Amino acid sequence: MLVSWLVSVALFFTAATGVSGFTVTTSNANVRVKEDDGTDLTCTYSADFGANARVEWKFKNMKGSQAYVIFNGEPTTPYSGRVTMYGGSNLRFTKVTRQDNGVYDCEVSSSTSSQFGEVRVTMTVLVPPAVPLSRVPSSVTTGKKAKLTCHDSVGSPPPKYQWFRDGVLLPTEPSKIAAFKNATYKLNMDSGDLEFTATTKADTGQYICEAFNDAGPPQRSKPLKMEVRDINTGGIVAGVIVALLLVGLLAVGVWYAHKKGYLPSEFSTLYYYHLHVIINILIFIVDIAGDRGYS
């Protein structure tokens, strides 16, 4: 009875304190370091693994590719010369690059049993953003959609983005700002996309994108102008009228040539048929333009 009680008490305190056998821990699970600086990744394991425990470090980059950093107690070829092991299980970088961004798994296994444990350390290499590349349509028709894009592939952690129009910062939630309550855009700060669902004349202006993270100063793209214009209805109608006049002159020419016997009858019949179709299409366009107030 007493033994069972003591065992129960021991199990209770073990659960309460989180102490258990075969544990692997780290003193810093999120390492942030400037590019070209050195840093340490720590890994500590309990004595249960034994004096000859096997320790390996694996790396997974931001794209999901995996590789060994330490295998059989030695750094692999890509890390030789800038990575060393110290204290039996810790990892030391003498210099990091942006390619070192990712997660590192310290895996410990016992040499005398099948026990295994691991701990993960995330390394963020701090790189300020470069001048972002932005794309802005130069001309958009009123009421149409428009998409402005901005991207920087250098910054780490991945930068966020904001947009300026004529030097004024565009709020991420325009509906909450009185001066922008009628705005029709959506801004994605993670992707850098600025999308207008229905452009208006007020959206005309010079646009600048800014990329920023906490690794260094923000960077701005060069200003690009977007002009929102009404559809040139007068030009469309004028073009249709000119086309009708040209078709009419051509028809008169063919009629005159046919009257004089310059054209074979088969050609004339086929030509008149297609001419009739073209004229009807042009008349239909003019009618639609008139119905919509374009004329």
FENWOTA-V550786 format. One record per helix or strand. SS is the DSSP state (2 for helix, 1 for strand). FROM is the first residue (numbers start at 1). TO is the last residue. Records with the same first field share a line. If there is no record, write none. Layout:
SS=FROM-TO, FROM-TO
This chain:
2=2-17, 47-49, 77-79, 98-100, 174-176, 178-180, 201-203, 233-259, 265-291
1=24-25, 30-34, 39-41, 44-45, 54-61, 66-71, 74-75, 83-86, 90-93, 102-109, 116-127, 133-135, 139-141, 146-151, 156-156, 160-165, 168-169, 185-187, 194-196, 205-212, 219-220, 224-229
